[in-house]
Amino acid sequence: LIYSGLRCTTHSKDFTPWVASLTTDLMSLLLKKLATMEKETATATTDAVKKKKKKNMNRANSSRAFMLLLYLLRAPFYQKYTKNKLMFLVALIKHIPLLGSGLLGPILEITFELFERRY
């Protein structure tokens, strides 16, 4: 929401929306981690319940951490840094006989073209 709002009010190549949104997500992860640590010390539960809660929290935190990787695909970071590296990777993959030249290379090129049109 912050990213979209700032994106509408700033220039398309401005990093302000990207940085504000990334900072908000990082702070959210940090506060969540601090809150769970504080909660664990305050409550007395059995080991089985603790293990189950910890497993669920780890799964949720890992998915949220994975979502941070998607910041590499957001404008303007994508246009300035990520795009060239991904295109270089596609060019390398295309040189792999059969797999890259016939199957994976064209699929990746089409995917990146569609991604750029969409976002």
Secondary structure, 3 states (H helix, E strand, C coil): CHHHHHHHHCCCCCCHHHHHHHHHHHHHHHHHHHHHHHHHHHCCCCHHHHHHHHHHHHHHHHHHHHHHHHHHHCCCHHHHHHHHHHHHHHHHHHCCCCHHHHHHHHHHHHHHHHHHHHC
